[in-house]
Amino acid sequence: MMNSSKSNDSSNSDHQDSNADTNDKGKEDLCPGFKDADAFVKHGLGAVLSATKASASLPQVGDEFDFYRSFPGFQQFCESQAEKLLHCMSQIMQHHGCRSHMRDCNTLTGLEERFDLVVDSNDVILERVGILLDEADGVNRSQQPVMPAGFQPPKIVVSSWNRKGSSSGSRSETFRLLHAKNITRPQLKFKEKVDNSNTPFIPKIFIKPNATKPLPSYFANKPIRKDRPEDLDVPAALADFIHQQRTQEHVEDMFAHPYQYELDHLTIAENLLSKPEPQMYKPMIDTKCSFIDTLEDLVSLNEKLCKLPVFAVDLEHHSYRSFLGLTCLMQISTREEDFIIDTLELRSEMYILNEAFTDPAIVKVFHGADSDMEWLQRDFGLYVVNLFDTHQASRALNLARHSLDHLLKHFCNVDSDKRYQLADWRIRPLPDEMVQYARTDTHYLLYIYDSMRAQLLDFNHGQPGLLQSVWNKSKDISLKKYVKPIYTEESYLELQRKQKRSFNTQQHAAFRLLFAWRDKLARQEDESTGFVLPTHMMIKISEELPKEPQGIIACCNPVPPLVRQQVNELHLLVQEAREMPLLKAEIAAQKKKGLTPIKTPKVSLFGPHDTSRVSESDVPHFSADELPVKQGVLFSDDEQKMDVDVEKTSGLTAAAKITVFEELETKDDQESRSAAQMKARRIIESFENPFRMYLPSNDVHISKNAKFDPSSKIFEISKRWKLQSIEQQQKEVESKRKSREEAKEHAKKVADERQKTKQSYQESLQNVATVRQQAAEFAKGEGKKRERAASEVGESTPKPSKKLMKSAEKPQKTEPPPQDSFKPFDYSQSDLKVFAGMFMIFHHIGEIITTLHLVTGVVHNKNIFK
C-alpha cells in the first residue's frame, strides 16, 4: 500500500511537472508549436506552397475533369473534400465575425451566394490586415492626427505578432516596414538614358581589361558612334544595329558574351582545389566600412581590389518603379574592411571595376549570383571571371536550406536581420539600419567560402571532384547573358498558361489587349508592369468585361494611378473585346455554369412602337388573324373581356378599330351606301394603321386575305400595278418590233442601190480595151522608136530583145489585138458614174503605170544589145 501510494504520488508529481512545463512553453510560444512569428510565417508559406503545387496537379476544368468525374470513387472524394473545405472556410468566417452559412445555400443560387460570401469575407479580413499593418508601422487610425516630426517624435506601435522574442533575455525587437514615399526618380539623373525600347540588348562594354582575345571592333568603336548625328533620333540599341548593318559586321560579335573565350579557357589554380584553413572574420564593430559615392573613391577601391586574392560581392536591386529594374547598391567585403558603393550615383563609371572583376587570378565570391550577373551586365557593363557561388556549394553539400540566412546561422552562428529585405533601396541618404543590413550580406561571406571549400573536400574524402563541379557550375553562371524582355503578339500566352485560367473568346481578346497596353505604357513611363496594372487585376477585368469605366475601377483595389488616368482607353479596349462573337460551345458552357451569357436582351424596346434598336428579323411576325387585339368600344357597358396570351407577344400592339363600324359588308351594302356611311368608311381607313411610319418595312400588319379580296384597297393597288406593268410591257414589245422592221427596210434599200451601181459600171466597160491589150499592141509594132511618155527629153527609146518579143507574142495567139491603132478612151463620152466606180479607176491607173515601166525597161535593153 505504501509503495503504491508513493508511486501514485510520484506519478502525480511528474504529471504536475509536465503540465507546468507545457504551460511555461505555452506562455513562451506565440502560437502552439511555434516559437515566434517568423517560424509561424515560414510554416504557413510552406503549407501554402505545397497546397498550390498539389492544386496544380488536379485535373483541369473541361473534358479531363469530366472524365475523372465519371468515376464514382473520384466523385465521392471530391464531395468529401469539398465538405471539408466549406467547413474550414465557415470556421474562418466565424472567427472574423462574417456570415458563415456556406453549406446552407439554395441549390439553384448556391454558387452565387457562396461566391458573395467569400468576397465579403475577403474584404473584411483584408481590411483588418491593413489596420494591423498600419498599427505595426506606427499609424493608429483611432488616435488624433499625427503632429509634425519636430513637435512629436515618431512612435512604433508594437503588437503581439511583430514582437520578436529573444532567448538570451535581451530587449525585444520589432519588424519595421520601411518604404519611400514621393522619392525623386533616380532615372532622371542618369547620364545615359534607360533604353526600354522593344529591341534586343547589346552589351555596354567598350574596354576589355585582362583580355586574352581582343574586343571586337564593334564594341571598341562604341564611344565614337555616340557622336553620329544620323542616329540621334533612334534608340541606342537600334542605332547600334543600324551601324552594324552599315559596316557589315557579324551579328555574333554584337550579341556574344565579351568574355566567352576567357571563361572557356579558364583553369582553376591548384591552391583553390586544396583544403584551406578557414580565416576567421573580424567583428563588424572592429571592421572599417567606407561609403563610395565619388569617382576618386571608386578608382582607389579598384586599385585595392586588384591587389587582393579574393573578395565578396553582393547587390541590392529595385524593380517596382522601373521597367527593367535598377541596381541601387553594391556591397564589397575584403578580409579587412567593407565597402558600400552608391551605384545610382556612379552608374556611368562602374565599368572601372572590370579590371578587378575580370582578373582570373582573383576569386569573386557571390551567393545566388544568377540574377547578379544579369544586373551587372545590364546596368554597368561589368563581367565576372573566376566566380565562386556559395549557393551552388550549399546544393553540393545537401544542406537543409540554401539561403544566405541559413548559411550565416550554420557557419557563423549569426541571426540575420531580414527586416529590410523588402525595403526601397532608392532612399538617399541610407538609414544606418539599412547600411548594417547591407554589410551583413558580405561581411561573413569569405569565412563561409573557406569553410565550404573544406567541407566539400571532406565530403568527397579529400578528392577535388565535388569542389571542381562547384567551380564549373559557377563558371556557367558567369557565362549567363542578360536578355531584355521583348514584346511579341504571343507574349501574353505564357502568362496566361501560368495563371491556368480558361477564357472564352471575348475574355481572351480582352486579356491580349490589356497585356499589350500594359507593356506599352510600362515602357513609356519606365514603370514595372506590376505598378501599371497587376496581373490579378488584369485577369479580373478580363473575366468581368465591365460595360462602364466605373466597372474597371471597381475591379482594382487599390486602383493603380496609371489605370485611373487611362481608364477611358482601357474602357475602349474592353468594348473592343466585347464586340468579339462568342462560339456556340462557349455560350452553352456559360449556361451550364449558371452564368448569364453576354448578349443582347430579348426585349429591348424603349417604347410601344420604337424599333430603332431592333433589327427587322427580331420583330415578331404575326398575321392579322393571329395578332391578339383588344377592340375599342364607345361605352364602358359594352366592354368585353378577352383572354390574351401575354407570352405570345414581345411588345404592346394596339388596334385602331371602332366597333360601331365593325360590320361585315355585302355587295348590296356597297352599292347602296349613303354619304354618312362613305364618311365613316373613310374614318375606318384612316384608323387602319396610324403608326406605319414607325414600323419596319415588312408585311406584319397586312392581312394575307386582303391581297385576294377584290373589295380591299390592297387588292386594288396590286391589280393597278399589275395592269400598269402589262401595258408597259406591251408598249415595249411594239416599239421593238417597229424598230426591227425599219432596220430591215433600210438595209434592203442600201443593197438595191449598191446592185444598180455595179451593173452600170460593168456596162460602161464592155467596149473598152484593157491596158494590157493596148501595151501588147504597142510592143508588136513596126519597131519604130517611140519616146516614152514619162522619159526624159532627148533620150532614145531602145528596141526590145528577141526573147522579150517572143514572150510578148504568146498572148497574141489567144487574144488577137485589134487592128486599129491605139486611141485613148474618151471618158467624157461615157455614162460612167464617177463616184460609184472610183475604186476601179484607181485600180486601172495602177496597172497602166506598171505596164509603162515594163515597156520602158524592154526598150532600154534592146538599145544596149545593139
CORMO-V187715 format. One line per field, one symbol per residue. phi: phi as a letter, one per 30 degrees, with the letter a starting at -180 (. if undefined). psi: psi as a letter, one per 30 degrees, with the letter a starting at -180 (. if undefined). burial: 1 if it has 24 or more other C-alpha atoms within 12 Angstrom, else 0. A space follows every 10 residues. Layout:
BEGIN
phi = ???
psi = ???
burial = ???
END
This chain:
BEGIN
phi = .ddddddddd dddddddddd dddddddddd bejbdbdddd dddddddddd dddddddddd dkdddddddd dddddddddd dddddddddd dddddcicdb ddccbdddcd dddddddddd dddddddddd dddddddjcc ddddeddedd cbddccdccd dcccdbddid ddcbdbccbc chddddddcd dcddccddbd dceddbbcdh dccddedddd cdddddcddd cdcbdddddd dddddddhdd ddddcdddcd ddddcdcddd ddccdccecd ddddddcdbc ccbbdddddd ddddddccda acbbbcbbbd cadcjbdcab cbbcdcacbc cddddcedcd dddddddcdd dccccbbidd ddddddddcb icbbbicbcd dddddddhdd bcddeddddd cchcddccdc dcdddddbdd dddddddddd dcdcdddddd dddddddddc hidddddddd dddddddddd cdbddcdbdc dddddddddh cccddddddd dddddddddd dddddhbddd ddaedddddd ddddhddbdd dddddcbddd eddddcdddd dddddddddd dddddddddd dddicdddad ddccdcaebc cdcbdddddd cbddddddbc ddbdbddddc dbccddddcc adbcccbbdd cdbdccdddd dccddddddd ddddddcdad cddccddbcd ccdddddccd dddddddddd dddddddddd dddddddddd dddddddddd dddddddddd ddddcdccdd dddddddddd ddiddbdddc dddjcdcddd dddddddddd ddddbddddd ddbddcdddd cdddddcddd dddddddddd dddddddddd dddddd
psi = eeeeeeeeee eeeeeeeeee eeeeeeeeke ljfkeaeeee eeeeeeeeee eeeeffflkl kbeeeeeeff keeeeeeeee eeeeeeeeee eeeeegglkg iefilkfege eeeeeeeeee eeeeeeeeee eeeeeffgjj ffllkkllff ekkkkjkkaf fgjjlkffgl lkllkkjklk khkkkffffk ekkkjglhll kkkfkfkjlh keklklfeee gefeffgkff gfglleeeee eeeeeeghlk fefeglkfge eeeegkkkle ffglkljkkk llkfefkkkk jjgleeeeee eeeeefflfk lkkllklkfe hkeflkjfkk kkkafellkj kjfeehefgf feffeefgjf fkkjkljige eeeeeeeeef hklkkikjjf eeeeeefhle lgleeeeeee efhkjkjgfg egljgfkklk leeeeeeeee ffegeeeeee eeeeeeeefg hfkgeeeeee eeeeeeeffk kkkkkkklfg efeeeeeefh kjkaeeeeee eeeeeeeeee eeeefhllff eejleeeeee eeeeikflef eeeffkjlkk efeeegeeee eeeeeeeffk kkleeeeeee eefgljkjlk lejgkflegj gfgklfffkk jklfefkkkj kllekffgkk kkjkjeffkf lkkkkilkfe ghkkkleeee eikleeeeee eeeeefgeif geffllilhe gkkefffgjf fleeeeeeee eeeeeeeeee eeeeeeeeee eeeeeeeeee eeeeeeeeee eeefgegkkl eeeeeeeefg afglkkkleg llkfkljlkl leeeeefffe ffeejklkfl lkkkkjfffl gkjeeegeee eeeeeeeeee eeeeeeeeee eeeee.
burial = 0000000000 0000000000 0000000011 0000111100 0000000000 0000000000 0000000000 0000000000 0000010011 0010000011 1100000000 0001001100 1000000000 0010111100 0000000000 0000001010 1101100000 0001110100 0000011000 0001111101 1111111111 1000111110 0100100000 0000111111 1011000000 0001111111 0110010100 0111100000 1001000011 1110000110 1101110011 1111111111 1111111111 1111111111 1111111111 1111111111 1111111111 1111111111 1111111111 1111111000 0001111100 1100011111 1011111101 0001111111 1111111111 1111111000 0001011111 1111111111 1101001000 0100010000 0011111111 1111111111 1110111111 1111111111 1111111010 1110110001 0111001001 1011111100 0000000000 0000001100 0000000010 1000000011 0000001010 0000000000 0000000001 1110011000 1000000000 0000000000 1000000000 0000100000 1100000000 0000000000 0000000000 0000000000 0000000000 0000000000 1001000011 1111111111 0000000100 0000001111 1000100100 0000001000 0000000000 0110001000 0000000000 1100110111 000000
END
